[in-house]
Amino acid sequence: MTYHFFIKLGLALFLGLLIGIDRQLRNKPLGVKTSMVISVASCLITIVSIESVHRYSEPGHTTMDPMRLAAQIVSGVGFLGAGVILRRGDDVISGLTTASMVWAASGLGIAVGAGFYLESITAMLLIILAINIFPSFIKKIGPSSLRERELFVKMIVDVENEEQLDQIFKEIKHLDMQVRRVKIKDYEQNRQSLEMILISPKERYTTHVYAALKSIEHMVSVEVQSR
């Protein structure tokens, strides 16, 4: 029992470490320590849940569920996942992948605690591939929309009439960018504030987009934020 106990917790620790390293390399909220704690604790609770049935049930008769405690991990770890989901001021929701990794770390711990070693290692490899390898491969062979990105842009323009404002939008289209979700409001006398989302090729640098927008006639100021 002691030997298997250390094997299970050690493997859970190692799998949680791999998830944490992946998130740490990407500067995400879920770090190495957090993922290891989640995985090891999930493994421990699963071991206790299973072994409690053998230890406390009557021989030949039991009404205890060996996975009862483990089932509560899936719902309980949701609170940690919700803590890394962020909503920024420009209505962008981030952290969903990290939240799913929190949930995955607990799932790996449960699998190891229940004795599914090969299954948990296979799942770990597939998760790493799904996060790091598959998206890049799909972007290369998939439709061109997968190779585009969104830029949140704030601009102050100095225009006197509607024709000049329309000309600015035409100039943006000439820069090989699509305009999405435009918000226009008065800023000062003869000046308007434009907030929009631009669809730009992924290989184009944000600095290039900024310089191109800044060169448009009647442009006063530009702020570009990549997503």
C-alpha positions as CSV (number, residue, x, y, z in Angstrom):
1,M,0.0,0.0,0.0
2,T,2.8,2.5,0.9
3,Y,4.7,1.7,-2.3
4,H,1.6,2.3,-4.5
5,F,0.7,5.3,-2.5
6,F,4.0,7.0,-3.3
7,I,3.9,5.9,-6.9
8,K,0.5,7.5,-7.4
9,L,1.3,10.8,-5.7
10,G,4.7,11.0,-7.5
11,L,3.1,10.5,-10.9
12,A,0.4,13.0,-10.1
13,L,3.0,15.5,-9.0
14,F,5.0,15.0,-12.3
15,L,1.9,15.4,-14.5
16,G,0.9,18.5,-12.6
17,L,4.4,19.8,-13.1
18,L,4.2,19.4,-16.9
19,I,0.9,21.4,-17.0
20,G,2.4,24.1,-14.8
21,I,5.5,24.4,-16.9
22,D,3.4,24.9,-20.0
23,R,1.3,27.6,-18.4
24,Q,4.4,29.2,-16.8
25,L,6.2,29.4,-20.2
26,R,3.2,31.3,-21.6
27,N,3.0,33.7,-18.6
28,K,-0.4,32.5,-17.6
29,P,-2.0,32.8,-14.1
30,L,-1.8,29.0,-13.4
31,G,1.8,28.3,-12.4
32,V,3.9,25.3,-11.5
33,K,3.1,25.3,-7.8
34,T,-0.7,25.6,-8.3
35,S,-1.0,22.9,-10.9
36,M,1.1,20.4,-8.8
37,V,-1.0,21.1,-5.7
38,I,-4.2,20.6,-7.6
39,S,-3.0,17.3,-9.1
40,V,-1.5,15.8,-6.0
41,A,-4.5,16.8,-3.8
42,S,-7.0,15.4,-6.3
43,C,-4.9,12.1,-6.4
44,L,-4.9,12.0,-2.6
45,I,-8.7,12.5,-2.3
46,T,-9.3,9.8,-4.9
47,I,-7.0,7.4,-3.0
48,V,-8.8,8.1,0.3
49,S,-12.2,7.8,-1.4
50,I,-11.4,4.3,-2.8
51,E,-9.5,2.9,0.2
52,S,-12.2,4.1,2.6
53,V,-14.6,1.6,1.1
54,H,-12.2,-1.3,1.7
55,R,-11.4,-0.1,5.2
56,Y,-14.7,0.9,6.7
57,S,-17.3,-1.2,4.8
58,E,-18.5,-4.6,6.1
59,P,-17.1,-7.6,4.3
60,G,-19.3,-8.9,1.6
61,H,-21.7,-6.0,2.0
62,T,-21.2,-2.3,1.3
63,T,-23.3,0.6,0.2
64,M,-20.4,3.0,0.0
65,D,-19.4,4.6,-3.4
66,P,-15.6,4.3,-3.9
67,M,-15.6,7.4,-6.1
68,R,-17.9,9.6,-3.9
69,L,-15.2,12.0,-2.8
70,A,-13.5,12.0,-6.1
71,A,-16.8,13.2,-7.8
72,Q,-16.8,16.3,-5.6
73,I,-13.3,17.3,-7.0
74,V,-14.7,18.1,-10.4
75,S,-17.2,20.6,-9.1
76,G,-15.0,22.0,-6.4
77,V,-12.1,22.7,-8.6
78,G,-14.4,24.9,-10.8
79,F,-14.0,27.7,-8.2
80,L,-10.2,27.8,-9.0
81,G,-10.9,27.7,-12.7
82,A,-13.3,30.6,-12.4
83,G,-10.7,32.7,-10.7
84,V,-8.4,32.7,-13.7
85,I,-11.1,33.7,-16.2
86,L,-10.8,37.5,-16.8
87,R,-13.0,40.0,-18.6
88,R,-11.1,43.0,-19.9
89,G,-12.5,46.4,-20.5
90,D,-12.8,45.8,-24.3
91,D,-15.2,42.9,-23.7
92,V,-12.5,40.3,-24.3
93,I,-12.7,37.2,-22.1
94,S,-9.3,35.5,-21.4
95,G,-8.1,32.7,-19.3
96,L,-10.5,30.0,-20.6
97,T,-7.6,27.7,-21.7
98,T,-5.9,28.1,-18.3
99,A,-9.2,27.4,-16.5
100,S,-9.5,24.2,-18.6
101,M,-6.0,23.3,-17.6
102,V,-6.9,23.6,-13.9
103,W,-9.8,21.2,-14.5
104,A,-7.4,18.9,-16.5
105,A,-4.9,18.8,-13.6
106,S,-7.6,17.6,-11.2
107,G,-8.7,15.0,-13.8
108,L,-5.2,13.7,-14.1
109,G,-4.9,13.5,-10.3
110,I,-8.2,11.5,-10.1
111,A,-7.1,9.1,-12.9
112,V,-3.8,8.4,-11.2
113,G,-5.4,8.0,-7.8
114,A,-7.8,5.5,-9.2
115,G,-4.9,3.5,-10.7
116,F,-5.2,4.4,-14.4
117,Y,-1.5,5.2,-15.0
118,L,-1.2,4.6,-18.7
119,E,-4.5,6.4,-19.4
120,S,-3.4,9.5,-17.4
121,I,0.0,9.7,-19.1
122,T,-1.7,9.4,-22.5
123,A,-4.2,12.1,-21.6
124,M,-1.3,14.3,-20.5
125,L,0.5,13.9,-23.8
126,L,-2.7,14.6,-25.7
127,I,-3.4,17.8,-23.6
128,I,0.1,19.1,-24.3
129,L,-0.3,18.4,-28.1
130,A,-3.7,20.0,-28.1
131,I,-2.4,23.2,-26.5
132,N,0.9,23.6,-28.3
133,I,1.1,21.5,-31.5
134,F,-2.4,21.0,-33.0
135,P,-3.4,24.8,-33.2
136,S,-0.3,25.7,-35.2
137,F,-0.9,22.8,-37.5
138,I,-4.5,23.6,-38.1
139,K,-3.7,27.3,-38.8
140,K,-1.3,26.3,-41.5
141,I,-3.7,23.9,-43.4
142,G,-7.0,25.6,-42.4
143,P,-8.9,28.5,-43.8
144,S,-7.2,32.0,-44.0
145,S,-9.5,33.3,-41.2
146,L,-7.5,31.1,-38.7
147,R,-4.4,33.1,-39.6
148,E,-5.9,36.4,-38.7
149,R,-6.1,38.3,-35.4
150,E,-8.1,41.0,-33.8
151,L,-6.7,44.4,-32.8
152,F,-8.6,46.8,-30.6
153,V,-8.0,50.3,-31.9
154,K,-8.9,53.7,-30.4
155,M,-8.4,56.8,-32.6
156,I,-9.1,60.5,-32.4
157,V,-9.8,62.1,-35.8
158,D,-10.1,65.7,-36.8
159,V,-12.9,65.8,-39.4
160,E,-15.4,68.4,-40.4
161,N,-17.9,66.4,-42.4
162,E,-19.2,62.9,-43.0
163,E,-17.3,62.5,-46.2
164,Q,-13.9,62.9,-44.5
165,L,-15.0,60.3,-41.9
166,D,-16.0,57.9,-44.6
167,Q,-12.6,58.5,-46.3
168,I,-10.8,57.3,-43.1
169,F,-12.7,54.0,-43.2
170,K,-11.8,53.6,-46.9
171,E,-8.2,54.1,-46.1
172,I,-8.3,51.4,-43.4
173,K,-9.8,49.0,-45.9
174,H,-7.0,49.8,-48.4
175,L,-4.5,48.7,-45.7
176,D,-5.8,45.1,-46.1
177,M,-7.7,45.2,-42.8
178,Q,-11.4,44.5,-42.1
179,V,-13.4,46.7,-39.7
180,R,-15.6,45.2,-37.1
181,R,-17.7,46.6,-34.3
182,V,-17.3,50.4,-34.7
183,K,-18.2,52.9,-32.0
184,I,-18.2,56.6,-32.8
185,K,-18.7,59.4,-30.4
186,D,-17.9,63.1,-30.2
187,Y,-14.6,64.0,-28.5
188,E,-14.1,67.7,-28.9
189,Q,-15.1,70.4,-31.4
190,N,-14.7,68.9,-34.9
191,R,-13.1,65.8,-33.4
192,Q,-14.5,62.3,-33.0
193,S,-13.4,59.3,-31.0
194,L,-13.4,56.0,-32.9
195,E,-13.3,52.6,-31.2
196,M,-13.2,49.5,-33.4
197,I,-11.9,46.0,-33.8
198,L,-9.7,45.5,-36.9
199,I,-9.0,42.1,-38.4
200,S,-5.4,42.0,-39.5
201,P,-3.1,39.2,-40.9
202,K,-1.4,37.5,-38.0
203,E,2.1,38.0,-39.4
204,R,1.7,41.8,-39.5
205,Y,3.4,43.5,-36.5
206,T,1.3,45.7,-34.3
207,T,3.8,48.5,-34.8
208,H,3.2,48.3,-38.5
209,V,-0.5,48.7,-38.0
210,Y,0.0,51.6,-35.7
211,A,2.3,53.4,-38.2
212,A,-0.1,52.8,-41.1
213,L,-3.1,54.2,-39.1
214,K,-1.1,57.1,-37.9
215,S,-0.2,58.2,-41.5
216,I,-3.9,58.5,-42.4
217,E,-5.0,62.1,-43.1
218,H,-7.0,63.8,-40.3
219,M,-5.6,61.3,-37.7
220,V,-4.8,63.0,-34.4
221,S,-3.9,60.0,-32.1
222,V,-3.9,56.2,-32.4
223,E,-3.9,53.5,-29.7
224,V,-3.6,49.9,-30.8
225,Q,-4.0,46.9,-28.5
226,S,-3.3,43.3,-29.7
227,R,-5.4,40.5,-28.4
